[in-house]
Amino acid sequence: MSEKFNFTMKFNVDKEKINEAEEILVNVYKALKEKGYNPINQLVGYILSGDPTYITSHNNARSLIRQLERDELLEELIKKYLENK
């Protein structure tokens, strides 16, 4: 069993899903901003808790964000952050 932990797992995400995640994040960000929320705080709250009430229903943002798994959102955020370094 300990041999199992000597290897790194590989995580692959479909490129189409990444583009979809980016588009959803941008739209949700805009909706939160339009409603006067701090989009970063609200998105962090959602990603950490999974509670969709952190996201406004304005412009269908809550439904949009729930189309993706939180790990997909987190992957997109990390990818974009590191690409710009």
N, C-alpha and C positions, 0 to 999 in steps of 0.2 A: 504494500500500500504506500509506503514512503517513496517508492520509485515514481509514483504517479505525480508527486509534487516537484520532481526535478525537471519537468518540462514546462515550457510556456505555452499557454493556450492561445490559439489564434482566433481572433474575432473578425469576421468579415461582414460588411454591410453593403447592400446593393446600392450602386451609385444613384439610381433613380430615387431611392428612399432618401438619400442625402440631399438631393435637390429639392425634394418635397419638404423635408425638414427645414431647410433654409427658407423656403417660401412661407411656410407656416409660421416660423419664428418671426419673420419680418412683419407679417400681417398681424400677428398677435401683439407684437411690440407696438405697432402703430395704433391699434385699437386701445391698448392700455394707456398710451400717451394721450390720445384724444380724450379719454375719460378722466384725465388728470392724475392717474396713478404713476408711481415710479415703476416703470416696466421691469427694471432689473430686479428690484426687490420682489415684485410679484412673481416673476418667472422663477427666481430662486426658491421662493416659498412653494410654488407648484412642484418643481423638480424634486425638492427634498421631501415633501409630504405626500404628493400625489393627489392633493385636495384641489379639485377643479374650481372651487370658489375663489381661489387666488386670481383667477383669470376672468375678466369681464365677459359678459355675453354680447357686448357691443360688437357689431359687424361679424357676428358668429364666431368670435375668437375662441370661446370656450369649447365649442364643437370642433373647431379646427385643431386645437392643441391636443384634444383627446384622440385624434386620428393616429397619433404617433405614440410610441412607448417612450417613457422618460429616458431610457438609456439611449434612444435614437437622438433625442434632443440634446442630451449631454454630449454625445459624440460629436454632433454638429458644432456645438459651442467650443469644445476643445480643439477640434480641427481648425476652425476659423481663427481661434486665438493663436495657435501655434504656427499657422501658415503666415501670419503677419509678423513673426519674430525673425 
